[in-house]
Amino acid sequence: MIKADPIELCQLLKFGGLTESGGIAKQLITGGLVELNGVTETQKRKKVMAGDRVSYNGETLVVKLAE
C-alpha cells in the first residue's frame, strides 16, 4: 500500500519488495522486464496510480492507497 499516488514505477518495485534496490528496479524496467497493467513498460519514472497492476518475475502487485 502507498500513502499517496502517483508513485514512480521504480520506487514501487523497490518499496513493494520486488527488487532489492532502486537501481536494480531501473535496470529491470529499461530492460523491458516489467509490466504495467499487462503491457511492458520501459519508463522507469512512469507514474503509477491506485488500481494499477505491476508485474515482474511472476509476481504481481496491485497498487492500493493506505487508509
C-alpha positions as CSV (number, residue, x, y, z in Angstrom):
1,M,0.0,0.0,0.0
2,I,1.1,3.5,-0.7
3,K,0.2,6.7,1.2
4,A,-0.3,8.9,-1.8
5,D,-0.4,8.5,-5.6
6,P,1.1,8.8,-8.1
7,I,4.3,6.9,-7.3
8,E,7.1,6.3,-9.7
9,L,7.3,2.7,-11.1
10,C,10.9,2.3,-10.0
11,Q,10.0,3.3,-6.4
12,L,7.1,1.0,-6.3
13,L,9.2,-2.0,-7.3
14,K,11.7,-1.2,-4.6
15,F,9.2,-0.4,-1.8
16,G,6.9,-3.3,-2.9
17,G,9.8,-5.7,-2.3
18,L,10.1,-6.9,-5.9
19,T,13.7,-5.7,-6.1
20,E,16.4,-5.1,-3.6
21,S,17.2,-1.5,-4.7
22,G,16.0,1.3,-6.9
23,G,19.0,0.9,-9.2
24,I,18.1,-2.7,-9.9
25,A,14.4,-1.7,-10.4
26,K,15.5,0.9,-13.0
27,Q,17.6,-1.7,-14.9
28,L,14.7,-4.2,-15.0
29,I,12.3,-1.5,-16.3
30,T,14.6,-0.2,-19.0
31,G,15.4,-3.8,-19.9
32,G,11.7,-4.5,-20.7
33,L,11.2,-7.0,-17.8
34,V,8.3,-5.1,-16.0
35,E,4.7,-4.9,-17.0
36,L,2.2,-2.2,-16.0
37,N,-1.4,-3.3,-16.4
38,G,-0.3,-6.2,-18.7
39,V,1.8,-4.1,-21.0
40,T,5.7,-3.9,-21.0
41,E,6.7,-0.6,-19.5
42,T,10.2,0.9,-20.1
43,Q,9.8,4.3,-18.5
44,K,11.4,4.0,-15.1
45,R,9.7,7.1,-13.8
46,K,6.2,6.2,-15.1
47,K,3.6,7.4,-12.7
48,V,1.6,4.5,-11.2
49,M,-1.8,5.1,-9.6
50,A,-4.1,3.2,-7.2
51,G,-5.7,0.3,-9.1
52,D,-2.7,-0.3,-11.4
53,R,-1.1,-3.7,-11.6
54,V,2.7,-4.1,-11.8
55,S,4.2,-7.5,-12.6
56,Y,7.8,-8.7,-12.6
57,N,9.3,-12.2,-12.4
58,G,5.9,-14.0,-11.9
59,E,4.8,-11.7,-9.1
60,T,2.1,-9.0,-9.4
61,L,1.4,-6.0,-7.1
62,V,-1.9,-4.2,-7.2
63,V,-1.5,-0.6,-6.1
64,K,-3.7,0.4,-3.2
65,L,-3.8,3.6,-1.1
66,A,-3.3,3.2,2.6
67,E,-6.2,4.4,4.7
